[in-house]
Amino acid sequence: MKVFTAHTRPNAAPVLVREGFSWGAFVFGPFWLLAHRVWILGVLLACGWIVVAFVPGQTVRQLGMFGLAWIAGLFGQEWRCWSLERRGYVMPHVVAAPHVDLALSRLLDRRPDLIEDAVR
């Protein structure tokens, strides 16, 4: 069972964010963050990649890249929630479901007032 946080704001579709480690953020780093509109941290992570790329020593570079990837994987979903909060979303619900579609269904079952915004 996966746990999703539901982020809502008036006149916008609810956004569900899965809690836990993000393999997408681990593998794709700043590209994953930018795809999820986490602009500030995506640019900072890209700058971190550039800095680590110029560090002397192959082992140190590899450890630095792995460290940045691991941090992105661990905190990618949290950074996404932070970005949503900065854009005016609030997190009123936590939903447990095996996949995102069922989580959205359970959220809309609990909050029928969000149905109109969800179908936009």
GUGUNU-119604 format. One record per residue: residue number from 1; residue in one letter; chain; x, z, y of N, C-alpha, C in turn. Coordinates in Angstrom, 2 decimals. Layout:
<vexnus>
NUM_a_A_X_Z_Y_X_Z_Y_X_Z_Y
...
</vexnus>
This chain:
<vexnus>
1_m_A_0.85_0.00_-1.17_0.00_0.00_0.00_0.90_0.00_1.24
2_k_A_0.60_-0.88_2.16_1.36_-0.98_3.40_0.58_-0.29_4.51
3_v_A_1.30_0.18_5.50_0.68_0.85_6.64_0.88_-0.04_7.87
4_f_A_-0.20_-0.27_8.59_-0.18_-1.09_9.80_-0.66_-0.24_10.97
5_t_A_-0.03_-0.43_12.12_-0.56_0.16_13.33_-1.32_-0.93_14.06
6_a_A_-2.50_-0.56_14.56_-3.36_-1.52_15.26_-3.22_-1.28_16.75
7_h_A_-2.82_-2.31_17.47_-2.64_-2.23_18.92_-3.74_-3.05_19.58
8_t_A_-4.44_-2.44_20.51_-5.55_-3.12_21.17_-5.42_-3.00_22.68
9_r_A_-6.05_-3.96_23.36_-6.23_-3.90_24.81_-7.48_-4.70_25.12
10_p_A_-8.11_-4.42_26.24_-9.34_-5.13_26.58_-9.12_-6.64_26.69
11_n_A_-10.08_-7.39_26.18_-10.10_-8.85_26.24_-8.90_-9.52_25.57
12_a_A_-8.38_-8.89_24.54_-7.27_-9.48_23.77_-7.49_-9.15_22.30
13_a_A_-7.07_-10.05_21.46_-7.20_-9.83_20.02_-6.31_-8.65_19.62
14_p_A_-6.76_-7.83_18.66_-5.91_-6.74_18.20_-4.67_-7.28_17.49
15_v_A_-3.57_-6.55_17.63_-2.31_-6.93_16.98_-1.98_-5.87_15.95
16_l_A_-1.75_-6.30_14.71_-1.38_-5.38_13.65_0.12_-5.50_13.38
17_v_A_0.79_-4.37_13.36_2.23_-4.33_13.13_2.48_-3.50_11.87
18_r_A_3.15_-4.10_10.89_3.46_-3.39_9.66_4.60_-2.42_9.92
19_e_A_4.43_-1.20_9.45_5.46_-0.18_9.62_6.51_-0.35_8.53
20_g_A_7.74_0.02_8.84_8.81_-0.01_7.85_9.88_-1.02_8.18
21_f_A_10.77_-1.24_7.21_11.90_-2.13_7.38_11.42_-3.57_7.52
22_s_A_12.03_-4.32_8.43_11.66_-5.71_8.65_12.78_-6.63_8.17
23_w_A_12.51_-7.32_7.07_13.51_-8.27_6.55_13.69_-9.44_7.49
24_g_A_12.64_-9.83_8.18_12.75_-10.93_9.15_13.70_-10.58_10.28
25_a_A_13.59_-9.35_10.80_14.49_-8.92_11.86_15.91_-8.76_11.33
26_f_A_16.06_-8.32_10.08_17.38_-8.17_9.48_18.08_-9.52_9.35
27_v_A_17.36_-10.53_8.89_17.96_-11.84_8.62_18.11_-12.67_9.90
28_f_A_17.08_-12.69_10.73_17.06_-13.60_11.88_17.36_-12.92_13.22
29_g_A_17.40_-11.60_13.26_17.81_-10.84_14.43_17.09_-11.20_15.72
30_p_A_17.83_-11.66_16.72_17.21_-11.92_18.02_16.15_-13.02_17.97
31_f_A_16.27_-13.96_17.06_15.26_-15.02_16.95_13.92_-14.43_16.52
32_w_A_13.95_-13.48_15.59_12.73_-12.80_15.15_12.13_-12.02_16.31
33_l_A_12.97_-11.31_17.05_12.49_-10.53_18.18_11.86_-11.43_19.24
34_l_A_12.51_-12.53_19.56_11.97_-13.45_20.56_10.68_-14.10_20.08
35_a_A_10.58_-14.39_18.79_9.34_-14.96_18.24_8.18_-13.98_18.35
36_h_A_8.47_-12.69_18.35_7.43_-11.66_18.49_7.32_-11.15_19.92
37_r_A_7.90_-11.89_20.87_7.80_-11.60_22.30_8.43_-10.27_22.70
38_v_A_9.49_-9.88_21.99_10.26_-8.70_22.35_11.47_-9.20_23.13
39_w_A_11.22_-9.64_24.36_12.20_-10.37_25.14_13.45_-9.55_25.46
40_i_A_13.27_-8.37_26.00_14.42_-7.58_26.47_15.38_-7.27_25.33
41_l_A_14.86_-6.73_24.25_15.72_-6.35_23.14_16.24_-7.56_22.38
42_g_A_15.49_-8.66_22.37_15.98_-9.88_21.75_17.20_-10.42_22.46
43_v_A_17.16_-10.41_23.79_18.31_-10.87_24.57_19.49_-9.91_24.41
44_l_A_19.22_-8.60_24.40_20.30_-7.63_24.21_20.95_-7.78_22.84
45_l_A_20.16_-8.01_21.81_20.72_-8.20_20.47_21.53_-9.49_20.40
46_a_A_21.06_-10.54_21.06_21.83_-11.79_21.10_23.16_-11.56_21.81
47_c_A_23.16_-10.79_22.89_24.41_-10.45_23.58_25.32_-9.64_22.66
48_g_A_24.74_-8.76_21.88_25.53_-7.99_20.92_26.18_-8.89_19.89
49_w_A_25.43_-9.90_19.41_26.00_-10.89_18.47_27.18_-11.60_19.10
50_i_A_27.05_-11.99_20.36_28.12_-12.72_21.04_29.36_-11.84_21.18
51_v_A_29.16_-10.59_21.57_30.29_-9.67_21.73_30.99_-9.46_20.39
52_v_A_30.22_-9.22_19.34_30.82_-8.98_18.02_31.53_-10.23_17.51
53_a_A_31.03_-11.40_17.86_31.67_-12.65_17.40_33.08_-12.80_17.94
54_f_A_33.39_-12.17_19.08_34.71_-12.29_19.67_35.62_-11.10_19.38
55_v_A_35.17_-10.17_18.55_36.00_-9.03_18.17_37.08_-9.52_17.21
56_p_A_38.32_-9.12_17.43_39.38_-9.56_16.52_39.26_-8.88_15.15
57_g_A_39.59_-9.61_14.13_39.56_-9.07_12.77_38.28_-9.45_12.05
58_q_A_38.43_-10.19_10.96_37.26_-10.68_10.24_36.42_-9.54_9.66
59_t_A_37.07_-8.53_9.10_36.35_-7.41_8.50_35.54_-6.66_9.55
60_v_A_36.13_-6.44_10.70_35.44_-5.74_11.78_34.25_-6.56_12.25
61_r_A_34.42_-7.88_12.36_33.31_-8.77_12.77_32.17_-8.70_11.76
62_q_A_32.52_-8.76_10.48_31.48_-8.73_9.44_30.73_-7.41_9.45
63_l_A_31.47_-6.31_9.58_30.82_-5.00_9.64_29.95_-4.88_10.90
64_g_A_30.43_-5.40_12.01_29.65_-5.36_13.25_28.36_-6.16_13.13
65_m_A_28.45_-7.37_12.57_27.25_-8.19_12.38_26.27_-7.53_11.41
66_f_A_26.81_-6.97_10.32_25.94_-6.29_9.37_25.29_-5.08_10.02
67_g_A_26.05_-4.34_10.83_25.49_-3.18_11.52_24.37_-3.57_12.48
68_l_A_24.58_-4.63_13.24_23.53_-5.10_14.15_22.29_-5.57_13.38
69_a_A_22.53_-6.27_12.26_21.40_-6.74_11.44_20.64_-5.55_10.85
70_w_A_21.37_-4.55_10.38_20.73_-3.38_9.78_19.90_-2.63_10.83
71_i_A_20.44_-2.47_12.02_19.70_-1.80_13.10_18.44_-2.59_13.45
72_a_A_18.57_-3.91_13.53_17.40_-4.75_13.84_16.34_-4.61_12.74
73_g_A_16.77_-4.57_11.49_15.82_-4.41_10.39_15.13_-3.07_10.41
74_l_A_15.88_-2.03_10.71_15.31_-0.68_10.74_14.35_-0.48_11.91
75_f_A_14.71_-1.00_13.07_13.94_-0.71_14.27_13.14_-1.89_14.82
76_g_A_13.18_-3.03_14.16_12.49_-4.22_14.67_11.01_-4.02_14.90
77_q_A_10.34_-3.39_13.95_8.89_-3.16_14.11_8.62_-2.14_15.22
78_e_A_9.47_-1.13_15.32_9.31_-0.15_16.40_9.51_-0.80_17.76
79_w_A_10.49_-1.69_17.86_10.73_-2.41_19.11_9.54_-3.29_19.45
80_r_A_8.93_-3.86_18.43_7.74_-4.69_18.64_6.59_-3.84_19.20
81_c_A_6.40_-2.63_18.64_5.36_-1.72_19.16_5.66_-1.33_20.61
82_w_A_6.92_-1.07_20.90_7.33_-0.72_22.27_6.99_-1.86_23.24
83_s_A_7.27_-3.09_22.81_6.99_-4.24_23.65_5.48_-4.40_23.89
84_l_A_4.69_-4.16_22.86_3.24_-4.23_23.01_2.75_-3.16_23.99
85_e_A_3.30_-1.97_23.91_2.91_-0.91_24.85_3.25_-1.29_26.28
86_r_A_4.39_-1.94_26.48_4.79_-2.38_27.82_3.82_-3.44_28.36
87_r_A_3.17_-4.18_27.45_2.22_-5.21_27.89_0.80_-4.68_28.00
88_g_A_0.61_-3.36_27.88_-0.71_-2.77_28.10_-1.52_-2.49_26.86
89_y_A_-0.95_-2.65_25.69_-1.67_-2.35_24.45_-1.58_-0.86_24.18
90_v_A_-2.62_-0.33_23.54_-2.61_1.06_23.07_-2.76_1.05_21.56
91_m_A_-2.29_2.10_20.91_-2.35_2.17_19.46_-3.38_3.23_19.04
92_p_A_-4.64_2.85_18.94_-5.64_3.86_18.59_-5.83_4.07_17.09
93_h_A_-5.33_3.16_16.25_-5.62_3.25_14.82_-4.39_2.97_13.97
94_v_A_-4.39_3.58_12.81_-3.43_3.28_11.76_-4.26_2.88_10.54
95_v_A_-3.92_1.74_9.93_-4.70_1.19_8.83_-3.79_1.00_7.62
96_a_A_-4.25_1.42_6.45_-3.51_1.20_5.21_-4.21_0.11_4.42
97_a_A_-3.45_-0.88_3.99_-4.00_-2.00_3.24_-2.86_-2.74_2.55
98_p_A_-3.17_-3.49_1.47_-2.10_-4.22_0.78_-1.57_-5.42_1.56
99_h_A_-2.36_-5.98_2.48_-1.90_-7.12_3.29_-2.62_-7.11_4.63
100_v_A_-2.11_-7.91_5.57_-2.56_-7.86_6.95_-4.02_-8.29_7.11
101_d_A_-4.49_-9.23_6.30_-5.88_-9.68_6.43_-6.87_-8.57_6.09
102_l_A_-6.57_-7.83_5.03_-7.45_-6.71_4.67_-7.34_-5.60_5.70
103_a_A_-6.16_-5.40_6.27_-5.99_-4.39_7.32_-6.85_-4.74_8.54
104_l_A_-6.85_-6.02_8.92_-7.69_-6.45_10.05_-9.16_-6.27_9.72
105_s_A_-9.54_-6.59_8.50_-10.92_-6.40_8.08_-11.33_-4.93_8.16
106_r_A_-10.46_-4.05_7.71_-10.76_-2.62_7.76_-10.83_-2.12_9.21
107_l_A_-9.96_-2.63_10.05_-10.00_-2.25_11.46_-11.30_-2.69_12.11
108_l_A_-11.70_-3.93_11.86_-12.93_-4.44_12.46_-14.16_-3.76_11.88
109_d_A_-14.07_-3.29_10.64_-15.17_-2.53_10.05_-15.33_-1.19_10.77
110_r_A_-14.21_-0.58_11.13_-14.22_0.69_11.85_-14.57_0.51_13.32
111_r_A_-14.12_-0.60_13.90_-14.32_-0.85_15.34_-15.01_-2.19_15.53
112_p_A_-16.32_-2.27_15.32_-17.02_-3.55_15.48_-16.97_-4.10_16.91
113_d_A_-16.67_-3.26_17.88_-16.56_-3.74_19.27_-15.37_-4.66_19.46
114_l_A_-14.41_-4.68_18.52_-13.24_-5.55_18.64_-13.45_-6.93_18.03
115_i_A_-14.58_-7.15_17.38_-14.81_-8.41_16.66_-14.79_-9.59_17.63
116_e_A_-15.43_-9.45_18.78_-15.48_-10.55_19.75_-14.06_-10.95_20.21
117_d_A_-13.22_-9.94_20.45_-11.85_-10.23_20.87_-11.01_-10.80_19.74
118_a_A_-11.29_-10.41_18.50_-10.49_-10.84_17.35_-10.71_-12.30_17.01
119_v_A_-11.88_-12.86_17.32_-12.15_-14.24_16.94_-11.75_-15.24_18.02
120_r_A_-11.21_-14.78_19.13_-10.76_-15.68_20.19_-9.52_-16.42_19.80
</vexnus>
